[in-house]
Amino acid sequence: MKEDKIFSIRSMVFMAIFAAIMCICGPISVPLPGLVPISLGTFAIYLAGAVLGKKRASIAVGLYVLLGLVGLPVFTLGRGGFSALIGVTGGYIVGFVPMVLIIGIFADMKTSSHWAMIPGMVIGTAVMYTSATAWYMVVMGSALVPALMACVVPFLIGDSIKIVCATALAMPLKSRLNSIMYNHRES
């Protein structure tokens, strides 16, 4: 999105909509034999970063995390509350904020191809994986290789697919939101 007042009514509405999308997608998850389920929440975060840019997306993710921490069941498998943060998947939750910030930085760059956002999503995902793996190692008392097998390896293919889908969807959505943001007068 173009630069404008971050706390304009329209801007706040879009941040709230993306936080709501995260709240809907986050609980949509598939349990795996290990402790960490596959979730659609990362797709919503990829999309928010790509469409909203670094400032708005960071606020939207912050709102999503805050809603989960106060107890709403918006995290994987419908979890919520502070216990979700201190559990084995807490590192993912902590990693969402730098992840979306990195994606947003790439999305805010003036590039000739929207596919240039993919490196930002990959780097952001690597940061999230690092946070999740380190957190898992501490909580579970695990060594590095078993933690990677639980927190990274099962998600590589799915996150790659989510990145491609979010990138393909982000550009038309970003274009449409920009036309709404800047072609109408704020009331």
N, C-alpha and C positions, 0 to 999 in steps of 0.2 A: 504494500500500500504506500501511496505517496505520504510525505511528511505533512502532518497537520497537527492540530491540538490533540494530544493523546487522550485527553479527558473530555472531548466533545461528546455529545449525546450519542451520535452515530458510532463513534469509536468505542465507547463503553458498551453499546449494544452488541457490537461485533465481538468484543472480548468476552462478554457474558455468553453469547451464543457458542463460541468455541469452547468455553469452560463447560457449558452444558453438553456439547458433543463429547467432550472427554468424559464427563460423568456418565453418559450413556454407553460409550464404547469401553471404558475401563472395566466394568464388571463382566463384559462379554469375554469369557475366557474358557479355555479348555485345560482341565487338570492333566498334568503329566505324571508318570510314575514317580518322579522326584518331587521335590518340595515347591518348585517354581512353575506356575501354569503359563500357558500361552495366552496373551491378552490382545484385544483389539485396541487397547488404550494407546499404544505407541503409534498406531496409524493416525489417531486423532491428533497426537502431539506433532507428528511429522507435518500433517496438514496445517495445523495452527501456525507452526513456525514458518512454513512456506508461504502462507497466505497473509498472515498478520505482520510478519517481520519481527525483529528482535524485541522491541519494547512492548508492543501489544501482546505478542505471544507469551512473553515472560510473565506478564500480568495475568493472562488467561490461565496459564499453567499454575501460577502461584495461587490463584483463586480455586482452581481444581484441587490442588494439594490441601489447601486450607479447609475446603468443604469436606474432604476425606478425613482430615485430622480431627475435625469436630464431631465426627461420628457418622456422617452420611456414607452409605455403602457404595462408594464409587470406585474403589480400587479392585484389583483382580478378585474374581470369585465373590464379588459383592462385599468385600471387607471394607471396614472403615474404622476410624478411631486411631488413637495414638499407638495402640498395639500393632497396627499394620505397619507403622513406621519402624518400630523396634523389632519387628519380626524378620524372617529371612528375606522377604522381598522389599524391605525398607530401603535398600541401596538403590533399587530401581526408582523409587519415589523421589529420593534425594537427587538422583541423577537426571530426573526429568527437567529440572530447571536449567542446568548448564547445557543439556541436550538441546532444548528449544532455543536457547540463546544463540548457540552456534548455528543452528539451522536458520534462525532469523537473520543472523549476520550475513550468511550466504544469500538469503532471499532478498535482502536489502541492497545487495550489490547490483550495479548496473551491468548486466551481461547481455550478450546477444542471444543466448539460448537458455530457456528455462531449465534445461537438463543440467545446467551448471549448479543447480541446487543439490543434486545428488551427492557431490563430495561433502557438502555441509551436513546432510543427513547421515552419511556414513561416519564422519568424524563425530557428530553429536551422539550417534549410537555407540561408538567406541567409548566415549566418555561415560555414557550411561552404563555400559557393560563393565567398565573399570570400577565405577562406584558400586554396582551390584555385586561384583565378584569380591571386592574388598570387604564389603558389608557382610556378605555370606560367610567369608572366611572367619571374620570376627565372631559372628553370631553362632556359627556351627562348629567353630574350632577346626576348620577344614584347611587342608593344604591347597596350594594353588591349582594343581591339575584337576583334582576332583571339583573344586569350585568352578573352574572354567567349564567342565563337563556339565555342571548343573545350571550355570548362569549365562553361558554364552553359546556353546555349540548347538543346543537344541533349537535356538532361535535364529540362527544365521540365515537359513533359507526363507523362513517366514518374514523376517524383518527386511530381507532383500526384496521380496515381493511387495511388502507394504510400502517400501521406499519408492519403487517404480510406480505403483498405483497412486500414491499420494502426490508424486511429482506430476503425473499425467492429469490428475484432477485439480491440482493447485492452480495451474495457470489460467484455465478458463474461469475458475472461481475467483481468483485474485482480480482478474480483469473485470468481472461483473461487480465485485464489491467496490473496486475503485470507481466504477461508473456511478454506483449508488452514493459513495462517499463524496464525490467531487462534482457531480452533475446536478445535485439537488441542494437547495438552500436549507440550512439548519434552522429549525423553528425555535 
